[in-house]
Amino acid sequence: MIVFENVVKRYPGGYTALGGVSFEIRHGALAVLSGHSGAGKSTLLKLIAAIERPSSGSVKINGQDISGLRPRAIPYLRRNLGLVLQEHRLLYDRKVFDNVMLPLVITGHPPRDAAKRVAAALERVGLAGREREMPAGLSGGEQQRVAIARAIVNKPSILIADEPTAHLDTAYADEIANLFKSFNSAGVTVLVSTHDERLFAQHNPRRLVLGKGMLLGEAA
Ligand code: ADP
């Protein structure tokens, strides 16, 4: 469950990226966040991951107010969150295996079980057996799948993705959307930002629309 209560985000320098945003995303929902470039989509997602802090208002994740979370507590929050963010690029000098393994290394997972989890995550995104390949040898769509495998390897209850289909052709974009839908069908709460209104259309998602830092409501 993700709850925003009157969240304002002002960046240093005074720019107001979010001007008082309130909404609730229930456990198990599939939600799509859309809006023009600069509307505040990335900012909203970064607040959920505690990468940014609200200037005022509160952000609650699974009942916990994370607005003033101490830095030490952030890794515990992130264990429960799968993040596919634009600035979280793959490590191009490491194999697919090491990229997907990374969150498990950070959380100190036992290595043998971790290797099984990596294999299972790659299978879930349709890249079974590709552990030894280098990311640069994969297509754009496959690289995005590796990023998604990395996001879900910890079995998070919430999966957040910032424009995961931005640089993909329509057919690949639909495949990625279907992949997010499949995680959602397995019980994961999914929130994806996009400027492609058509994305997820057949899955009847909850739609949140941002304009100039304000929630414009919910489009059908
Ligand atoms: P979107 O994802 O919808 O394109 P963003 O959340 O990235 O929107 O940006 C919203 C506004 O906040 C933009 O005007 C952007 O320039 C500004 N912004 C984003 N990040 C920062 C930052 N770190 N410092 C200052 N301004 C920022």
py3Dmol code that shows the C-alpha trace and the ligand (Angstrom):
import py3Dmol

protein = """\
ATOM      1  CA  MET A   1       0.000   0.000   0.000  1.00  0.00           C
ATOM      2  CA  ILE A   2       1.310   3.425  -1.029  1.00  0.00           C
ATOM      3  CA  VAL A   3      -0.266   6.520   0.534  1.00  0.00           C
ATOM      4  CA  PHE A   4       0.613  10.137  -0.296  1.00  0.00           C
ATOM      5  CA  GLU A   5      -0.922  12.824   1.900  1.00  0.00           C
ATOM      6  CA  ASN A   6      -0.601  16.355   0.582  1.00  0.00           C
ATOM      7  CA  VAL A   7       2.968  15.786  -0.568  1.00  0.00           C
ATOM      8  CA  VAL A   8       4.969  18.825  -1.647  1.00  0.00           C
ATOM      9  CA  LYS A   9       8.441  18.505  -3.138  1.00  0.00           C
ATOM     10  CA  ARG A  10      10.538  21.609  -3.637  1.00  0.00           C
ATOM     11  CA  TYR A  11      14.023  21.135  -5.019  1.00  0.00           C
ATOM     12  CA  PRO A  12      16.934  23.238  -3.809  1.00  0.00           C
ATOM     13  CA  GLY A  13      16.671  26.472  -5.757  1.00  0.00           C
ATOM     14  CA  GLY A  14      12.959  26.609  -5.072  1.00  0.00           C
ATOM     15  CA  TYR A  15      11.436  24.686  -7.985  1.00  0.00           C
ATOM     16  CA  THR A  16       8.201  23.003  -6.871  1.00  0.00           C
ATOM     17  CA  ALA A  17       8.099  19.615  -8.604  1.00  0.00           C
ATOM     18  CA  LEU A  18       5.033  18.379  -6.659  1.00  0.00           C
ATOM     19  CA  GLY A  19       2.571  20.908  -5.334  1.00  0.00           C
ATOM     20  CA  GLY A  20       0.454  18.921  -2.863  1.00  0.00           C
ATOM     21  CA  VAL A  21      -0.326  15.428  -4.072  1.00  0.00           C
ATOM     22  CA  SER A  22      -2.613  12.927  -2.326  1.00  0.00           C
ATOM     23  CA  PHE A  23      -3.546   9.422  -3.458  1.00  0.00           C
ATOM     24  CA  GLU A  24      -3.655   5.812  -2.304  1.00  0.00           C
ATOM     25  CA  ILE A  25      -2.579   2.709  -4.172  1.00  0.00           C
ATOM     26  CA  ARG A  26      -3.922  -0.428  -2.585  1.00  0.00           C
ATOM     27  CA  HIS A  27      -1.972  -3.606  -2.075  1.00  0.00           C
ATOM     28  CA  GLY A  28      -2.077  -5.714  -5.244  1.00  0.00           C
ATOM     29  CA  ALA A  29      -3.025  -2.844  -7.563  1.00  0.00           C
ATOM     30  CA  LEU A  30      -1.642  -2.131 -11.036  1.00  0.00           C
ATOM     31  CA  ALA A  31      -1.271   1.634 -11.452  1.00  0.00           C
ATOM     32  CA  VAL A  32       0.038   3.734 -14.317  1.00  0.00           C
ATOM     33  CA  LEU A  33       1.395   7.228 -13.715  1.00  0.00           C
ATOM     34  CA  SER A  34       1.333   9.469 -16.758  1.00  0.00           C
ATOM     35  CA  GLY A  35       1.851  13.149 -17.513  1.00  0.00           C
ATOM     36  CA  HIS A  36       3.952  15.472 -19.653  1.00  0.00           C
ATOM     37  CA  SER A  37       7.715  15.635 -19.395  1.00  0.00           C
ATOM     38  CA  GLY A  38       8.565  17.594 -16.232  1.00  0.00           C
ATOM     39  CA  ALA A  39       5.158  16.871 -14.650  1.00  0.00           C
ATOM     40  CA  GLY A  40       6.817  15.313 -11.600  1.00  0.00           C
ATOM     41  CA  LYS A  41       6.553  11.582 -12.360  1.00  0.00           C
ATOM     42  CA  SER A  42      10.178  10.704 -11.524  1.00  0.00           C
ATOM     43  CA  THR A  43      10.028  12.858  -8.421  1.00  0.00           C
ATOM     44  CA  LEU A  44       6.939  11.010  -7.190  1.00  0.00           C
ATOM     45  CA  LEU A  45       8.607   7.618  -7.733  1.00  0.00           C
ATOM     46  CA  LYS A  46      11.825   8.754  -6.023  1.00  0.00           C
ATOM     47  CA  LEU A  47       9.809   9.802  -2.968  1.00  0.00           C
ATOM     48  CA  ILE A  48       8.438   6.257  -2.709  1.00  0.00           C
ATOM     49  CA  ALA A  49      11.979   4.862  -2.794  1.00  0.00           C
ATOM     50  CA  ALA A  50      13.194   7.484  -0.268  1.00  0.00           C
ATOM     51  CA  ILE A  51      15.713   8.715  -2.846  1.00  0.00           C
ATOM     52  CA  GLU A  52      14.124  12.130  -2.334  1.00  0.00           C
ATOM     53  CA  ARG A  53      12.354  13.452   0.774  1.00  0.00           C
ATOM     54  CA  PRO A  54       9.094  15.398   0.736  1.00  0.00           C
ATOM     55  CA  SER A  55       9.350  19.086   1.681  1.00  0.00           C
ATOM     56  CA  SER A  56       6.019  18.627   3.467  1.00  0.00           C
ATOM     57  CA  GLY A  57       3.251  16.066   3.662  1.00  0.00           C
ATOM     58  CA  SER A  58       3.713  12.360   4.233  1.00  0.00           C
ATOM     59  CA  VAL A  59       4.541   9.249   2.224  1.00  0.00           C
ATOM     60  CA  LYS A  60       3.530   5.923   3.739  1.00  0.00           C
ATOM     61  CA  ILE A  61       4.648   2.564   2.414  1.00  0.00           C
ATOM     62  CA  ASN A  62       2.925  -0.524   3.801  1.00  0.00           C
ATOM     63  CA  GLY A  63       1.778   1.516   6.794  1.00  0.00           C
ATOM     64  CA  GLN A  64       5.178   3.047   7.560  1.00  0.00           C
ATOM     65  CA  ASP A  65       5.671   6.795   7.262  1.00  0.00           C
ATOM     66  CA  ILE A  66       8.943   7.117   5.349  1.00  0.00           C
ATOM     67  CA  SER A  67       8.951  10.928   5.074  1.00  0.00           C
ATOM     68  CA  GLY A  68      11.556  11.330   7.788  1.00  0.00           C
ATOM     69  CA  LEU A  69      13.171   7.903   7.605  1.00  0.00           C
ATOM     70  CA  ARG A  70      16.660   7.729   9.086  1.00  0.00           C
ATOM     71  CA  PRO A  71      19.321   6.824   6.493  1.00  0.00           C
ATOM     72  CA  ARG A  72      20.064   3.595   8.399  1.00  0.00           C
ATOM     73  CA  ALA A  73      16.477   2.425   7.906  1.00  0.00           C
ATOM     74  CA  ILE A  74      16.434   2.943   4.124  1.00  0.00           C
ATOM     75  CA  PRO A  75      17.910  -0.477   3.187  1.00  0.00           C
ATOM     76  CA  TYR A  76      15.041  -2.155   5.085  1.00  0.00           C
ATOM     77  CA  LEU A  77      12.506  -0.153   3.100  1.00  0.00           C
ATOM     78  CA  ARG A  78      14.233  -0.989  -0.189  1.00  0.00           C
ATOM     79  CA  ARG A  79      14.152  -4.737   0.495  1.00  0.00           C
ATOM     80  CA  ASN A  80      10.452  -4.539  -0.021  1.00  0.00           C
ATOM     81  CA  LEU A  81      10.667  -2.360  -3.122  1.00  0.00           C
ATOM     82  CA  GLY A  82      11.728  -3.363  -6.602  1.00  0.00           C
ATOM     83  CA  LEU A  83      13.043  -0.331  -8.476  1.00  0.00           C
ATOM     84  CA  VAL A  84      13.498   0.070 -12.225  1.00  0.00           C
ATOM     85  CA  LEU A  85      14.690   3.673 -12.346  1.00  0.00           C
ATOM     86  CA  GLN A  86      16.188   5.570 -15.254  1.00  0.00           C
ATOM     87  CA  GLU A  87      19.431   6.345 -13.467  1.00  0.00           C
ATOM     88  CA  HIS A  88      19.923   2.774 -12.233  1.00  0.00           C
ATOM     89  CA  ARG A  89      21.771   1.643 -15.310  1.00  0.00           C
ATOM     90  CA  LEU A  90      23.176  -1.851 -15.637  1.00  0.00           C
ATOM     91  CA  LEU A  91      26.841  -2.389 -14.865  1.00  0.00           C
ATOM     92  CA  TYR A  92      28.209  -2.926 -18.360  1.00  0.00           C
ATOM     93  CA  ASP A  93      31.523  -4.378 -17.226  1.00  0.00           C
ATOM     94  CA  ARG A  94      29.730  -7.137 -15.286  1.00  0.00           C
ATOM     95  CA  LYS A  95      27.870 -10.206 -16.515  1.00  0.00           C
ATOM     96  CA  VAL A  96      24.079 -10.423 -16.441  1.00  0.00           C
ATOM     97  CA  PHE A  97      24.430 -12.717 -13.422  1.00  0.00           C
ATOM     98  CA  ASP A  98      26.353 -10.132 -11.373  1.00  0.00           C
ATOM     99  CA  ASN A  99      23.913  -7.395 -12.315  1.00  0.00           C
ATOM    100  CA  VAL A 100      20.883  -9.364 -11.128  1.00  0.00           C
ATOM    101  CA  MET A 101      22.776 -10.618  -8.067  1.00  0.00           C
ATOM    102  CA  LEU A 102      23.649  -7.104  -6.880  1.00  0.00           C
ATOM    103  CA  PRO A 103      20.636  -6.508  -4.554  1.00  0.00           C
ATOM    104  CA  LEU A 104      21.236  -9.907  -2.924  1.00  0.00           C
ATOM    105  CA  VAL A 105      24.898  -9.064  -2.331  1.00  0.00           C
ATOM    106  CA  ILE A 106      23.813  -5.802  -0.722  1.00  0.00           C
ATOM    107  CA  THR A 107      21.367  -7.586   1.581  1.00  0.00           C
ATOM    108  CA  GLY A 108      23.946 -10.278   2.440  1.00  0.00           C
ATOM    109  CA  HIS A 109      22.001 -13.202   1.008  1.00  0.00           C
ATOM    110  CA  PRO A 110      23.710 -16.632   1.277  1.00  0.00           C
ATOM    111  CA  PRO A 111      25.536 -17.137  -2.076  1.00  0.00           C
ATOM    112  CA  ARG A 112      24.096 -20.539  -3.038  1.00  0.00           C
ATOM    113  CA  ASP A 113      20.511 -19.518  -2.527  1.00  0.00           C
ATOM    114  CA  ALA A 114      21.294 -16.199  -4.208  1.00  0.00           C
ATOM    115  CA  ALA A 115      22.432 -17.972  -7.397  1.00  0.00           C
ATOM    116  CA  LYS A 116      19.137 -19.893  -7.476  1.00  0.00           C
ATOM    117  CA  ARG A 117      17.203 -16.682  -7.003  1.00  0.00           C
ATOM    118  CA  VAL A 118      19.108 -15.048  -9.871  1.00  0.00           C
ATOM    119  CA  ALA A 119      18.276 -17.989 -12.154  1.00  0.00           C
ATOM    120  CA  ALA A 120      14.607 -17.844 -11.122  1.00  0.00           C
ATOM    121  CA  ALA A 121      14.437 -14.070 -11.672  1.00  0.00           C
ATOM    122  CA  LEU A 122      15.973 -14.401 -15.136  1.00  0.00           C
ATOM    123  CA  GLU A 123      13.508 -17.143 -15.973  1.00  0.00           C
ATOM    124  CA  ARG A 124      10.610 -14.909 -14.880  1.00  0.00           C
ATOM    125  CA  VAL A 125      11.662 -12.231 -17.371  1.00  0.00           C
ATOM    126  CA  GLY A 126      12.263 -14.689 -20.223  1.00  0.00           C
ATOM    127  CA  LEU A 127      16.069 -14.704 -20.032  1.00  0.00           C
ATOM    128  CA  ALA A 128      16.660 -18.182 -18.608  1.00  0.00           C
ATOM    129  CA  GLY A 129      20.246 -19.331 -18.969  1.00  0.00           C
ATOM    130  CA  ARG A 130      21.632 -15.928 -20.045  1.00  0.00           C
ATOM    131  CA  GLU A 131      23.624 -15.395 -16.817  1.00  0.00           C
ATOM    132  CA  ARG A 132      27.054 -15.418 -18.430  1.00  0.00           C
ATOM    133  CA  GLU A 133      26.332 -12.870 -21.142  1.00  0.00           C
ATOM    134  CA  MET A 134      27.438  -9.255 -20.986  1.00  0.00           C
ATOM    135  CA  PRO A 135      24.676  -6.612 -21.015  1.00  0.00           C
ATOM    136  CA  ALA A 136      26.136  -4.800 -24.030  1.00  0.00           C
ATOM    137  CA  GLY A 137      25.532  -7.920 -26.159  1.00  0.00           C
ATOM    138  CA  LEU A 138      21.788  -7.829 -25.418  1.00  0.00           C
ATOM    139  CA  SER A 139      19.066  -5.872 -27.212  1.00  0.00           C
ATOM    140  CA  GLY A 140      17.521  -2.815 -25.540  1.00  0.00           C
ATOM    141  CA  GLY A 141      14.437  -4.835 -24.587  1.00  0.00           C
ATOM    142  CA  GLU A 142      16.580  -7.625 -23.130  1.00  0.00           C
ATOM    143  CA  GLN A 143      18.639  -5.133 -21.131  1.00  0.00           C
ATOM    144  CA  GLN A 144      15.431  -3.731 -19.688  1.00  0.00           C
ATOM    145  CA  ARG A 145      14.438  -7.302 -18.738  1.00  0.00           C
ATOM    146  CA  VAL A 146      17.736  -7.679 -16.881  1.00  0.00           C
ATOM    147  CA  ALA A 147      16.947  -4.460 -14.991  1.00  0.00           C
ATOM    148  CA  ILE A 148      13.513  -5.885 -14.142  1.00  0.00           C
ATOM    149  CA  ALA A 149      15.039  -9.204 -13.009  1.00  0.00           C
ATOM    150  CA  ARG A 150      17.362  -7.206 -10.738  1.00  0.00           C
ATOM    151  CA  ALA A 151      14.346  -5.326  -9.355  1.00  0.00           C
ATOM    152  CA  ILE A 152      12.385  -8.479  -8.506  1.00  0.00           C
ATOM    153  CA  VAL A 153      15.207 -10.749  -7.316  1.00  0.00           C
ATOM    154  CA  ASN A 154      14.510  -9.765  -3.695  1.00  0.00           C
ATOM    155  CA  LYS A 155      10.822 -10.719  -4.151  1.00  0.00           C
ATOM    156  CA  PRO A 156       9.524  -7.237  -3.322  1.00  0.00           C
ATOM    157  CA  SER A 157       5.866  -6.601  -2.530  1.00  0.00           C
ATOM    158  CA  ILE A 158       5.960  -3.331  -4.516  1.00  0.00           C
ATOM    159  CA  LEU A 159       7.497  -2.841  -7.957  1.00  0.00           C
ATOM    160  CA  ILE A 160       8.158   0.709  -9.209  1.00  0.00           C
ATOM    161  CA  ALA A 161       9.322   1.514 -12.739  1.00  0.00           C
ATOM    162  CA  ASP A 162      10.107   4.896 -14.278  1.00  0.00           C
ATOM    163  CA  GLU A 163       9.324   4.914 -18.006  1.00  0.00           C
ATOM    164  CA  PRO A 164      10.582   1.358 -18.533  1.00  0.00           C
ATOM    165  CA  THR A 165       9.472   1.333 -22.171  1.00  0.00           C
ATOM    166  CA  ALA A 166      10.733   4.796 -23.120  1.00  0.00           C
ATOM    167  CA  HIS A 167      13.337   3.652 -25.619  1.00  0.00           C
ATOM    168  CA  LEU A 168      11.620   0.525 -26.921  1.00  0.00           C
ATOM    169  CA  ASP A 169       9.625  -0.225 -30.087  1.00  0.00           C
ATOM    170  CA  THR A 170       5.907  -0.843 -29.621  1.00  0.00           C
ATOM    171  CA  ALA A 171       6.137  -4.634 -29.738  1.00  0.00           C
ATOM    172  CA  TYR A 172       8.893  -4.704 -27.104  1.00  0.00           C
ATOM    173  CA  ALA A 173       7.053  -2.114 -25.027  1.00  0.00           C
ATOM    174  CA  ASP A 174       3.969  -4.347 -24.977  1.00  0.00           C
ATOM    175  CA  GLU A 175       6.070  -7.329 -23.913  1.00  0.00           C
ATOM    176  CA  ILE A 176       7.532  -5.344 -21.033  1.00  0.00           C
ATOM    177  CA  ALA A 177       4.045  -4.136 -20.047  1.00  0.00           C
ATOM    178  CA  ASN A 178       2.828  -7.758 -20.081  1.00  0.00           C
ATOM    179  CA  LEU A 179       5.727  -8.691 -17.859  1.00  0.00           C
ATOM    180  CA  PHE A 180       4.738  -6.078 -15.266  1.00  0.00           C
ATOM    181  CA  LYS A 181       1.161  -7.318 -15.544  1.00  0.00           C
ATOM    182  CA  SER A 182       2.339 -10.876 -14.819  1.00  0.00           C
ATOM    183  CA  PHE A 183       4.068  -9.743 -11.601  1.00  0.00           C
ATOM    184  CA  ASN A 184       0.919  -7.890 -10.650  1.00  0.00           C
ATOM    185  CA  SER A 185      -1.150 -11.030 -11.275  1.00  0.00           C
ATOM    186  CA  ALA A 186       1.214 -12.839  -8.883  1.00  0.00           C
ATOM    187  CA  GLY A 187       0.258 -10.350  -6.147  1.00  0.00           C
ATOM    188  CA  VAL A 188       2.869  -7.614  -6.497  1.00  0.00           C
ATOM    189  CA  THR A 189       1.713  -3.984  -6.292  1.00  0.00           C
ATOM    190  CA  VAL A 190       2.951  -2.337  -9.499  1.00  0.00           C
ATOM    191  CA  LEU A 191       3.356   1.370 -10.249  1.00  0.00           C
ATOM    192  CA  VAL A 192       4.766   2.293 -13.656  1.00  0.00           C
ATOM    193  CA  SER A 193       5.264   5.762 -15.116  1.00  0.00           C
ATOM    194  CA  THR A 194       4.913   6.305 -18.832  1.00  0.00           C
ATOM    195  CA  HIS A 195       3.998   8.960 -21.343  1.00  0.00           C
ATOM    196  CA  ASP A 196       2.518   6.266 -23.574  1.00  0.00           C
ATOM    197  CA  GLU A 197      -1.175   6.417 -22.662  1.00  0.00           C
ATOM    198  CA  ARG A 198      -1.806   3.252 -24.636  1.00  0.00           C
ATOM    199  CA  LEU A 199       0.494   1.130 -22.475  1.00  0.00           C
ATOM    200  CA  PHE A 200      -1.337  -1.394 -20.288  1.00  0.00           C
ATOM    201  CA  ALA A 201      -4.627  -0.427 -21.980  1.00  0.00           C
ATOM    202  CA  GLN A 202      -5.813  -4.036 -22.191  1.00  0.00           C
ATOM    203  CA  HIS A 203      -5.046  -4.608 -18.502  1.00  0.00           C
ATOM    204  CA  ASN A 204      -7.408  -1.921 -17.249  1.00  0.00           C
ATOM    205  CA  PRO A 205      -4.947  -0.321 -14.808  1.00  0.00           C
ATOM    206  CA  ARG A 206      -5.596   2.400 -12.280  1.00  0.00           C
ATOM    207  CA  ARG A 207      -4.469   5.610 -14.018  1.00  0.00           C
ATOM    208  CA  LEU A 208      -2.952   8.568 -12.173  1.00  0.00           C
ATOM    209  CA  VAL A 209      -2.283  11.666 -14.263  1.00  0.00           C
ATOM    210  CA  LEU A 210       0.142  14.410 -13.217  1.00  0.00           C
ATOM    211  CA  GLY A 211       0.262  17.879 -14.739  1.00  0.00           C
ATOM    212  CA  LYS A 212       2.712  20.539 -13.536  1.00  0.00           C
ATOM    213  CA  GLY A 213       3.200  18.802 -10.221  1.00  0.00           C
ATOM    214  CA  MET A 214      -0.486  18.348  -9.465  1.00  0.00           C
ATOM    215  CA  LEU A 215      -2.587  15.212  -9.670  1.00  0.00           C
ATOM    216  CA  LEU A 216      -5.130  15.955 -12.384  1.00  0.00           C
ATOM    217  CA  GLY A 217      -7.270  13.031 -11.349  1.00  0.00           C
ATOM    218  CA  GLU A 218      -7.725   9.606 -12.736  1.00  0.00           C
ATOM    219  CA  ALA A 219      -8.198   9.019 -16.419  1.00  0.00           C
ATOM    220  CA  ALA A 220     -10.211   6.034 -17.561  1.00  0.00           C
TER     221      ALA A 220
END
"""
ligand_1 = """\
27
ADP
P 8.959 13.858 -15.099
O 9.493 12.574 -14.581
O 7.453 13.910 -15.142
O 9.570 14.281 -16.402
P 10.514 15.074 -12.949
O 10.001 14.582 -11.658
O 11.771 14.473 -13.495
O 9.333 15.018 -14.047
O 10.772 16.635 -12.851
C 9.798 17.550 -12.366
C 10.424 18.933 -12.311
O 11.377 18.975 -11.250
C 11.161 19.318 -13.588
O 10.933 20.693 -13.860
C 12.615 19.090 -13.234
O 13.457 19.973 -13.937
C 12.649 19.379 -11.746
N 13.691 18.561 -11.080
C 13.785 17.222 -11.099
N 14.832 16.793 -10.366
C 15.424 17.926 -9.883
C 16.561 18.182 -9.058
N 17.316 17.168 -8.569
N 16.868 19.464 -8.768
C 16.114 20.493 -9.249
N 15.038 20.328 -10.024
C 14.685 19.062 -10.345
"""
view = py3Dmol.view(width=600, height=400)
view.addModel(protein, "pdb")
view.setStyle({"model": 0}, {"cartoon": {"style": "trace"}})
view.addModel(ligand_1, "xyz")
view.setStyle({"model": 1}, {"stick": {}})
view.zoomTo()
view.show()
